[in-house]
């Protein structure tokens, strides 16, 4: 499954609820999931991390559905085969 297919699956399952909840509340839920991911990382709990990564992706897809943004298209536009900051692959940024 590619990102576009995953986003469409989230639309089919959740769009009605997401639409009623709205963009701001959906964004808050995405942030909540990112926080839960950070907790799993700090605890080094790989099963929790896997679960939270999936939740973050699902909420990001839901948010993009509400904003009418194609997540796959946006990701490939910015990160298509090289670092968007330095222009190299692999990245040569000083971070």
Protein Blocks (a to p, Z undefined) as FASTA:
>chain_A
ZZklmmmmmmmmmmmmmmmnommlmmmmmmmmmmmmmmmmmnopaklmmmmmmmmmmmmm
mmmmmnopafklmmmmmmgoiafklopacdfbfZZ
